[in-house]
Amino acid sequence: MLRRLFILTMIQLSSKMKLKITNKKRFIANLALRFLGLVVVTVVMIFMLYFLSKVLYVPINVYFVIFVIFITQIASIIACTTGLMVDLYESKDNAILLSFPAKHDEVFTSKLVVFYINEFLKNLSFLVPMLIAFGFISSLPFTYYFNILTMIFILPLLPVLLAAIISIPIMYIRQFLRVHNTLTLILLITFGVFVFLGLTGLLDEIPTPIRIVALYNKFITSVTLFIQSSAKYASIYGVIGRLLYGVNVLANYGIVIGVIIVLMLMVLLISRPLFFKLASHTQEYAVTKKHRGKNKRSKSLFWTFFKKEFTISMRSSNEMISNYVLLILFPFIVYVLNYIYIGIDRSTFGTKLVIAFDIMISLLLVTASNTASATAISVEGSEFVLLKTAPSDTKKMAWAKVAFNMIASSLMILLIFILFQLSLPQFSDPDIWLMFVVVILVNSGHILWSFQIDLLNPKLSDYAATASLSNNENVSKSIIIGLVLSIIFGGISAFLLIEDYVTGWIRIILIALVFFVVRFYLFSNFLKVYFREIEF
Amino acid sequence: MNKKMVVLLVLILSALSIMAISVWGSLPESNNRPSVVSITITDFDLQNGDGDKIKSVKDQVSEDDYIYKIPFTVTPINSDSKIKASTNQPGITARVDDMESVIYVIFDIDKIGTTVTVTIWDKNTQISDEVTLMFLPPSEIIIVDPDIF
């Protein structure tokens, strides 16, 4: 059994990291470099803690250590849960591993071991230098460093075990929501409303006019209190922190080991039996067609492709949400930021700066949401070749995609600006709607530009092979162009508005309009020339 | 470049924009506010002849509840104050929230049980007040009054 477990673990590990030592010298040099890296990270952390302690006067004590462990462990639990949901139940290697002459339990355990090793390595490069830095700053005794040695092995185990348990109900919820798109949307909107109400409540606490120095002091005090009081709610991590600091060491070790045993038993009794059921279940036939398809001749090719885009986005609402996630964040960020801007006792110059920063930040968020345009052709994958063989002007597909992205994006921006006007009545209405015009024009130009990037260098074969858009260079290019545009338009707005407020607005809108017209002209010309050249 | 980096950039830009607007785009603060006349710590159990305030925190500060709140008042209410706080013990930190008029005293785990004097003062006028926190029941606290001799 142990041998099979070892082989299964090594198979999975070899696909994640290089295990074979081909050159001993290079291996030793690599190890030495990594060790040096750890030393550097530790030194950097010592300086960071020194800054926190001596400049910001944040107490570096046991509660701070508990807070750091708690936060890093929560991040690990989230990462492990999402990772395990994919690796345990949805991984493509399940089909291969489960067909090996090994028990399902062994496959399950090997996957957890692989995750544990990953967590162990991650902790080694961050948490351990951090703990050593704490010991150095607080001049802690030798026993503290001995306790770190045991925690190197215990701390990565906790998130893996917890994630193995948590991932099951989340997996069921995810599978349920995948086939109930409307419910997902309703839940998302409800969540958004609650977050907005929470933010409003928090912002109401800030007395106006806002005095930044007083606000800074309040902020630092609140952060300090939050850090120091979070140890009360850290449960097992509170015990670990006290143990590290030498408080009731034996009793606390007993609690930690007891918790680990209970978690292991839960994984053994709950997760293990469900693993095979969930891993062998697919979503392929989850959606059943309730209506009968009818072949209808469409009058307009453009309208056919447009409807296709609409249907696809409705069927894969999760993908649409991930494309426009920054637009969902947009109203929250703009609301908080403008609440603070308005709260400051501004001069006329300050008001002009507010508009320039609003334009810059709005454009940054809006243009980074145009990733769907930057992958519009790539996501057709192997089907694109078939599409091109159609005896029709298939270029219209590109126009349909552009139009759909522009309409979807512009409607969301319109909704955000309506919310902006309603939630911040102190902000001048003409300024809000003039900003809206600038944002819409620049964003539309950016959509055309992003599409053009994908048109010139589509990643059809990559997408066909992996069905993934991660690390897509067209997306990166689109975001970088968006960033540059935001900075340029923010700078131009500041300059022109400060020079002359009324003509400034006219000139900003004219520049945005020229930008849009130029991008439109370039896009239509590139499309005419290059669309037919696209090959798989 | 990905969306996570954009979020990070937006956060950095937001912080910078608030700083820029408050430095270059705000009106100068009014200097008409009066100076601080008095700062008073209102929460104490005993006071000796010299006016030293003593507070028993035996049942209020423990390993599970290690942050103690001391309310104070500043007069006049809308005065131009810069309130600071400190303690005479390393490992026991005092933080002021002048909007709420509260001092938060944070005890390190190994300092619970240690007597500490918390001083609060206005940086502009140097007017101050202080309170000593002791881990004894009020009945067992013996006030040493230097005026006796």
HADDOCK unambig.tbl for C-alpha pairs under 7 A between the chains (distance, minus, plus):
assign (segid A and resid 59 and name CA) (segid B and resid 93 and name CA) 6.77 0.50 0.50
assign (segid A and resid 61 and name CA) (segid B and resid 108 and name CA) 6.36 0.50 0.50
assign (segid A and resid 212 and name CA) (segid B and resid 22 and name CA) 6.88 0.50 0.50
assign (segid A and resid 218 and name CA) (segid B and resid 97 and name CA) 5.83 0.50 0.50
assign (segid A and resid 221 and name CA) (segid B and resid 95 and name CA) 6.21 0.50 0.50
assign (segid A and resid 221 and name CA) (segid B and resid 96 and name CA) 6.91 0.50 0.50
assign (segid A and resid 221 and name CA) (segid B and resid 97 and name CA) 6.57 0.50 0.50
assign (segid A and resid 232 and name CA) (segid B and resid 64 and name CA) 6.41 0.50 0.50
assign (segid A and resid 337 and name CA) (segid B and resid 14 and name CA) 6.92 0.50 0.50
assign (segid A and resid 341 and name CA) (segid B and resid 18 and name CA) 6.78 0.50 0.50
assign (segid A and resid 344 and name CA) (segid B and resid 22 and name CA) 6.88 0.50 0.50
assign (segid A and resid 344 and name CA) (segid B and resid 26 and name CA) 6.67 0.50 0.50
assign (segid A and resid 345 and name CA) (segid B and resid 26 and name CA) 5.46 0.50 0.50
assign (segid A and resid 345 and name CA) (segid B and resid 27 and name CA) 5.78 0.50 0.50
assign (segid A and resid 346 and name CA) (segid B and resid 25 and name CA) 5.58 0.50 0.50
assign (segid A and resid 346 and name CA) (segid B and resid 26 and name CA) 4.04 0.50 0.50
assign (segid A and resid 346 and name CA) (segid B and resid 27 and name CA) 5.49 0.50 0.50
assign (segid A and resid 347 and name CA) (segid B and resid 25 and name CA) 5.48 0.50 0.50
assign (segid A and resid 347 and name CA) (segid B and resid 26 and name CA) 5.17 0.50 0.50
assign (segid A and resid 347 and name CA) (segid B and resid 27 and name CA) 5.32 0.50 0.50
assign (segid A and resid 349 and name CA) (segid B and resid 25 and name CA) 5.53 0.50 0.50
assign (segid A and resid 350 and name CA) (segid B and resid 21 and name CA) 5.64 0.50 0.50
assign (segid A and resid 350 and name CA) (segid B and resid 24 and name CA) 6.85 0.50 0.50
assign (segid A and resid 350 and name CA) (segid B and resid 25 and name CA) 3.41 0.50 0.50
assign (segid A and resid 350 and name CA) (segid B and resid 26 and name CA) 5.96 0.50 0.50
assign (segid A and resid 353 and name CA) (segid B and resid 21 and name CA) 6.76 0.50 0.50
assign (segid A and resid 357 and name CA) (segid B and resid 17 and name CA) 6.57 0.50 0.50
assign (segid A and resid 361 and name CA) (segid B and resid 10 and name CA) 6.45 0.50 0.50
assign (segid A and resid 368 and name CA) (segid B and resid 3 and name CA) 6.65 0.50 0.50
assign (segid A and resid 476 and name CA) (segid B and resid 1 and name CA) 4.94 0.50 0.50
assign (segid A and resid 476 and name CA) (segid B and resid 2 and name CA) 6.09 0.50 0.50
assign (segid A and resid 479 and name CA) (segid B and resid 1 and name CA) 6.76 0.50 0.50
assign (segid A and resid 480 and name CA) (segid B and resid 1 and name CA) 6.83 0.50 0.50
